[in-house]
Amino acid sequence: MAVTEYDKVEVAHPELKELADAVQDVKGDPHARTTVERDLEGQQRYMEKYREVSATDPIQQGWDANEPEFHAKTKIFSVMASAFETEMGHDEGRAAVNRARRRQGEEMGTMMAEKVRAKGLPLSLGNFFNEFWSYFQWSPKLDTEKYFDDSGNMVKYVLRLNCPIGDYLRDNSPDTDYSSNYCDLDEYIIKAYNPNARYSRKHWVPGGDLYSELIWEIDTADAID
């Protein structure tokens, strides 16, 4: 059964959460690939405050300074993904890219699970992020929400951030399924770590949003000892 009530919530920046909660977007799917209605003015208000709050964060500064490098690396992905479609045909080429990214995510998630198990710990959400952020140290994690049950176990984690990778995909990809082959890596990682986990996106830059909002959940009973 999904957790619907939380014993404790840690909000890194309440002023950012307030603006994010006020955005009136209506999504057409749980990964924000399609949007029925998009409140870009509300998103812009959030981003203005995000920029203000994150101005002195060293990880955010590095993330923004490396935007040209992120664009160049994402272009390499796009060149290769498009080549697969040209060489193998649209459907099979796209499916091959998906399989490659899924395999990569599964290998990463399995590795993280093995590290947690080697410490004698359960495959919980808190333990997942201990490994996840040691791998993705360069990614901003300024605007977060952490939700806990009455035993102190993290059961939900929300992350919002700007995304130069997503900017490139939004502006250059032929469609959102193409972009998903890049961005769904996060879901493949967490599902390989613990198949009971849930992953969704409330906002997604390649889908047309100004920032991404990613959500990971593992219920207490599903933490796998």
C-alpha positions in Angstrom: 0.0 0.0 0.0 1.4 3.4 -0.9 2.3 5.8 1.9 -0.2 8.7 2.0 0.7 10.2 5.4 4.2 11.2 6.6 5.5 11.5 10.1 8.1 14.1 9.1 8.9 16.2 6.1 12.2 18.0 5.5 11.9 20.8 3.0 15.3 22.4 2.0 13.8 25.7 0.8 10.1 26.3 1.8 10.0 29.5 -0.4 10.9 27.3 -3.4 8.3 24.6 -2.5 5.6 27.3 -2.1 6.3 28.6 -5.7 6.5 25.0 -7.1 3.2 24.0 -5.5 1.5 27.0 -6.9 2.4 26.1 -10.5 -0.8 25.0 -12.3 0.5 22.6 -14.9 -1.6 19.6 -15.8 0.4 16.6 -17.0 -0.8 13.9 -19.4 1.4 11.1 -18.1 3.5 10.3 -15.0 6.8 11.1 -16.7 5.7 14.6 -17.9 6.3 13.7 -21.5 3.0 15.3 -22.5 1.3 18.3 -20.9 -2.4 19.2 -21.2 -1.8 22.6 -19.8 1.4 24.4 -18.9 1.7 27.3 -16.5 5.0 28.9 -17.8 4.4 32.1 -15.8 4.3 30.1 -12.6 7.4 28.1 -13.7 9.2 31.3 -14.4 8.4 32.7 -10.9 9.8 29.5 -9.5 13.0 29.7 -11.6 13.6 33.3 -10.7 13.6 32.4 -7.0 15.6 29.2 -7.7 18.3 31.3 -9.4 18.3 33.7 -6.4 18.6 30.9 -3.8 21.2 28.8 -5.7 23.4 31.7 -6.7 26.1 30.8 -4.1 25.8 27.0 -4.2 29.1 25.6 -5.5 27.6 22.6 -7.1 25.0 24.7 -8.9 27.8 27.1 -10.0 29.7 24.2 -11.5 26.6 22.8 -13.2 25.9 26.1 -14.9 29.5 26.8 -15.8 29.7 23.4 -17.5 26.6 24.0 -19.6 28.5 24.0 -23.0 30.1 20.7 -22.0 26.7 19.2 -21.1 25.3 20.4 -24.5 28.3 18.9 -26.3 27.9 15.5 -24.6 24.2 15.5 -25.2 24.8 16.3 -28.9 27.1 13.2 -29.0 24.2 11.1 -27.7 21.9 12.7 -30.3 24.3 12.0 -33.1 24.6 8.3 -32.1 20.9 7.9 -31.4 20.0 9.3 -34.8 22.6 7.1 -36.5 21.0 4.0 -35.0 17.6 5.1 -36.5 19.2 5.7 -39.9 21.1 2.4 -39.9 18.5 0.2 -38.4 15.3 2.0 -39.2 13.3 4.3 -37.0 11.6 1.8 -34.7 14.3 -0.7 -34.3 17.0 1.9 -34.0 15.1 3.8 -31.3 14.4 0.5 -29.5 18.1 -0.4 -29.6 19.0 2.9 -27.9 16.4 2.3 -25.3 17.8 -1.2 -24.6 21.3 0.3 -24.3 20.3 3.0 -21.8 18.1 0.5 -19.9 21.1 -1.9 -19.6 23.3 0.9 -18.4 20.8 1.9 -15.7 20.2 -1.6 -14.6 24.0 -2.1 -14.2 24.3 1.1 -12.2 21.3 0.2 -10.0 22.5 -3.3 -9.4 25.9 -2.0 -8.4 24.3 0.4 -5.9 22.2 -2.4 -4.4 25.3 -4.6 -4.1 27.1 -1.8 -2.2 24.2 -1.4 0.2 23.9 -5.1 0.8 27.6 -5.4 1.4 27.1 -3.0 4.3 24.3 -5.3 5.7 21.7 -2.6 5.1 18.2 -2.8 3.5 17.5 -1.5 0.0 15.7 1.6 1.4 15.4 5.0 -0.2 17.8 6.6 2.2 20.4 4.0 1.5 19.8 4.4 -2.2 20.6 8.1 -2.2 23.7 7.6 -0.1 25.0 5.6 -3.2 23.3 7.6 -5.9 24.7 11.0 -4.8 28.2 9.6 -4.4 28.0 8.8 -8.1 26.3 12.0 -9.2 28.2 14.4 -7.0 28.3 17.0 -9.8 24.5 17.3 -10.0 22.6 20.0 -8.0 20.6 18.9 -5.1 19.7 22.2 -3.6 15.9 22.1 -3.8 14.7 18.9 -2.2 11.9 17.5 -0.1 12.4 14.4 2.0 9.4 12.5 3.5 9.8 10.1 6.4 7.6 7.5 8.1 7.1 7.2 11.9 10.3 5.1 12.2 12.5 7.7 10.5 12.7 5.9 7.2 12.7 8.0 4.1 9.9 7.0 1.8 9.8 9.8 -0.7 12.4 12.1 -2.2 11.6 15.1 -4.5 14.3 17.0 -6.4 13.8 20.1 -8.5 16.6 21.6 -10.7 17.3 23.4 -14.0 18.8 21.1 -16.6 21.2 22.1 -19.4 21.0 18.5 -20.7 17.2 18.9 -20.9 17.6 22.3 -22.6 19.5 20.7 -25.4 17.1 17.8 -25.8 14.1 20.1 -25.7 15.5 22.4 -28.4 17.0 19.7 -30.7 15.2 16.4 -30.3 12.6 15.3 -32.8 10.1 14.2 -30.1 9.9 13.4 -26.4 10.3 9.6 -26.8 13.7 10.3 -28.3 14.6 12.4 -25.2 13.2 9.8 -22.9 15.9 7.4 -24.0 18.4 9.7 -22.4 16.5 10.8 -19.3 14.8 7.5 -18.3 18.1 6.4 -16.9 17.1 7.6 -13.5 14.1 5.2 -13.5 16.1 2.3 -14.7 18.6 2.8 -11.9 16.1 2.9 -9.1 14.1 0.0 -10.4 17.2 -2.2 -10.7 18.2 -1.1 -7.2 14.8 -2.0 -5.8 12.0 -3.2 -8.1 9.4 -2.0 -5.6 10.4 1.6 -6.0 8.3 4.2 -7.9 9.7 7.0 -10.0 7.9 9.8 -11.7 8.4 13.3 -13.1 6.1 16.2 -12.3 8.1 18.5 -14.6 10.6 17.7 -17.3 12.7 20.1 -19.3 12.8 18.1 -22.5 9.0 18.0 -22.4 8.9 21.8 -22.5 9.2 22.8 -18.8 11.6 25.3 -17.4 12.9 22.9 -14.7 12.6 19.3 -13.9 10.9 17.9 -10.8 11.8 14.2 -10.1 10.1 12.0 -7.5 11.4 8.7 -6.0 9.4 6.6 -3.6 9.9 3.3 -1.7 7.3 2.4 0.9 8.6 1.1 4.2 7.4 -2.4 3.7 9.1 -2.6 0.3 12.6 -1.7 1.4 13.9 -5.3 1.0 16.2 -6.5 3.7 
